[in-house]
Amino acid sequence: MPLLGNTAADPVERVAAAYRRIAEVDRPEVWITLRPKSEVAAEAAALVRRLAAGETLPLAGVLVAVKDNIDVAGLPTTAACPEFAYLPEVTAAAIERLRAAGALILGKTNLDQFATGLVGTRSPYGAVRNAFDPELVSGGSSSGSAAAVALGIADIGIGTDTAGSGRVPAALHGIVGIKATLGVIPAHGTVPACADYDAVTVFAADLASAVSAAAVMAGPEPRDPRSRPWPADIRLAAPLAPRIAVPRPEDLAALSEPYREAFARTVSGIADTGAKTEEIDISVLLDAALLLYDGALVAERYAAVGAFLDTAPAGADPTVAAIIGAARQKTGPAFAADLDTLARAKAAAAELLYGFDALLLPTTTEHPSIAAVAADPIGINRRMGTYTNFCNLLDMAAVAVPGAPTADGAPFGVMLVTPAFADQVAVDLAARLLGLDSAPLLVDGGVDLAVFGAHLRGQPLHWQLEQLGARFLGDIETTDAYRLTALDTTPPKPGLVRHGPGLGAPIEGELFRVSPAGLGRFLAELPAPMALTSIELADGRTVVGFACTYDAANAATDITRHASWRSYLHHRS
């Protein structure tokens, strides 16, 4: 269900419904620590009082399941290893932000131990069964958080993603997973897997809910040295006719036959939205993916918990212990060599994807049974990360959503992958793939810019706005203080000038949101006689907008009676 915020049903009843659902589904392996119903209900009652007092809480009453490698003060953090458990005094920054927005924490969820795995079976607390078919894996490592959402218990599941753990479980449950650009959601209070490549992620049943939670958690955090703000030149929207790269058939060899057929139908579906798809050779990305486990970069996993696992705790998962233990042998020169290889791969990837707005990929390769993973714990897990492992290594963002289902109706997931900080572009394209009328806003900020002529949609200079990633906000109208003229320019454009209240007429235009750097670029490149100034709108807002100098307007033809540039052009034609 979409997040309802302050208009949500009674938070106390929502909590009661969640605990009824927990009893109904009887999936104890989803949770490592489930909070007592009375505690959560008491918090919900306090929330009701805060809302009644007039507080604005965008996530009021939203129920959250938190992966148990992320700290919540007062609840043990185990990372799915009993001997590792500790009781944190401070809550992770991202979870603090959810709570401050009115979210309620149900408890801590199961995971592949130390976030090492994509299957959801590597835990002494039990293999997390798929929400729809208990014989199949849930996907990992954020298995419990995804299952809690798919089972209808939690509105939001919080996970982590180093190799695909915030995306693979989404694909296997038919839900949404958002893995933002590294550092955008702070990793403070998270047990590291590979600290340089870890991301805190969001699961939800729908895109709007996932984006709402991610937007609340995003933002720099002084306690996380790797956290990053949105940059000043951030793209705030996908273009109307995006270019989307897709893999060649030979790059899809790892897919099971049902998934290959489902991916082909998904590609056809996104082409139907107006996007242009083009096959590219993604072998450089697939080669880079191997560095995460096959190279020396896996030494970061040993740096995180290797010394602890060397003590041979009884609750250590043997597969996890073997993977992390083997990293002990990696040398400094090998690590440095892999960093050089990775830098070259980043440059090659940037060149490969230049001119594309996103890369569409299958999220994972197959949906194995728990029994199959038990028989081949390394091979299947390795294969399932084929299309996810490179993403964090190459500093990319990804939004995982359901694609076309398989022929037998099983869930199949895809990802919209973009360069760092193009997260909103990925969200916009995911919304189109899902057939939504509009895309939710992940990125907060930017400057509202009013346009009245050649930059309108369908006009000859609109491409400049698309190039900056400007976001269309809607049609606007000025107050009656403005007059409009037809300037003698190439291409033809109007000039808007303020004369004073009642001395003009309401003029129609369009409002866009651009990044601060984008607005600066507009201003620096603005040709005479155009200018940027404050524009008064009929609804009382004041925004930045295009105008022209008085001398240019006086020498031009007054077209105020047409009320808009489009009406004038139509009249001329």
C-alpha positions, 0 to 999 in steps of 0.5 A: 500500500502507498504510504499515507502519512498524516492521513493514515488509518489509526496507527494503533489499529495498523499495529494491531493488524500487523501483529495479527498478520504475523500470527496468521502467516506463521513465519518466525524465521523472518524475525530475529527480534520482534518487539512486543506488540504492547511497546509498538502499540504504545508508540502508536498511541503517542503518535496519535496524540502528536498528530492531534496536536498538529505535528506534521509527520510524513510517515505517520503510522508507517510500519518498518522492518529493519535488517538486523545488521542495522542498529536500533537502540535498545534492540540487539544487533546480531548480523545473524550471528548469536555470538556477535550480538551487541546492544547499541545505545544509538540508532542508525541515522537512517532509522532515526530519520524514519522515526522522526517522520512518524514511522514505527519499528516492528523489529529486526529481521533475519539475513544472510549472515554478515550480509554475505549472500543473495539467497537468504538461507545462510543464517542460524536463525533459519532459512527465510522462505519465500513469501509465496512459495515456502519451497523457494528462497527469499533472496538475500541478504536482506531476506527478512525485510523483503519477506516482511513486506511481501507477506503484508506485515510491514509497509517498509523493509530496510535492508542493505546492499553490497552485491545486490541484497536490496534488489534480488529479494525484491525481484523474487517477491515481486516488490520494489527495491531502491538502492540509491547512489552510495552515501546518499542514505547514510550507512551510519550504525550499520555493521559493514560488509564492504564499507566502501560499497555498502548501501542502506536500501528500501523495500516496499510493495509499491514505488511511491512508498519506497521512494517516500521512505528513501527520500526521508532517509537521504542526506549527508550525515556527519557520523558517516564519513562516506555519506554524500549530499545530492550534487548541485547539478543533479538531474531531476527528471528523465526526458520525455523520450529516453534512450535505454540500453539493454544487454545483447542476447549473449550477455543474457546467457546466465538467465534461466529460460523463463526469465529470458522470455520474461525479460524480452517481454519487459523490454518490449513493454518499456519500448511501448512507453516512448523509450528507445531501447538499444542493445549494447555489449555489457561485458565490461560490467559483467567482468567488473562484477567479478572483482567483488568476490573473486578479487582482492576487494573481498578483503574488506569483508575480512576487515569488517568481521574476519577477526571475529570469525577467526575465533570460530563462533558456534553460530557462524555459517560455514559458507559465510565463514569460508568466504570471509576467511579466504579473504585473509590471504589477499595481499596489499599489492593485489588490493591496489591492483584491483582498485586500478582495474576498478578505476579503468572499469568505471571509465569504460562503463561511463564511455559505454553508457554515455548518451543513455539515460539508463541501463535496463537489466534483469535483477537476477538469473533464476528463482532457486529452491531452498534445497537447490541452494543447500546442494550448491550454496556457492554456485547458485549464489554466484550466478544470482549476482551476475547483474547486480554485483557491479553496481556499487563497485562502479558507483551506480544507482538502481531501482528494482521493480517487477517486470513482466511475469514469467509464462507461469505467472511467477514474479520476475524483476528488472532494474533501471541502473543509472550513473551516480546521482541520476537516481530520480531518472531511474525512479521516473523510468521505473514509474513509466515501466510500471504504467504509473501516471506520475513518478514520486519525488526522491530528490528534494531541492532545486529551483522553480523556473517559469518559461513562456516561449521557446523552452515550452514543451514541444518548442525548439529550445525545450531540449536545453531543459531536458539536457539539464534534467529539468522536471515539469511541474505543471502549467502556470499563469502570471498575474495581470501585471505582465505584457507579452511581445514577439521578439525578432530572434532566432529561433522566434521567442516571446519577451515577457515584461512586468508593467504593473498590476492591471497594466497587462494580462495573465500570461500562460506558461510552464513551470519546471524545476532545475538544479541550482547548477542548471539555473546558473548555466542558464543564466551564464548562457542567456543571450540578449535581450533575455533575462532571468527575474522574479515572476509573480504567479496568479496563485500567489507564488513568486518564481524565477522566470524568463523575461526580456529587457524593456528596450527589446520589448518596446521594439517588438510586436505586442501579443498580450491579447493572445495570452500565451506564446502557443496561442500566438503561434497558432494564430499566425499559422 
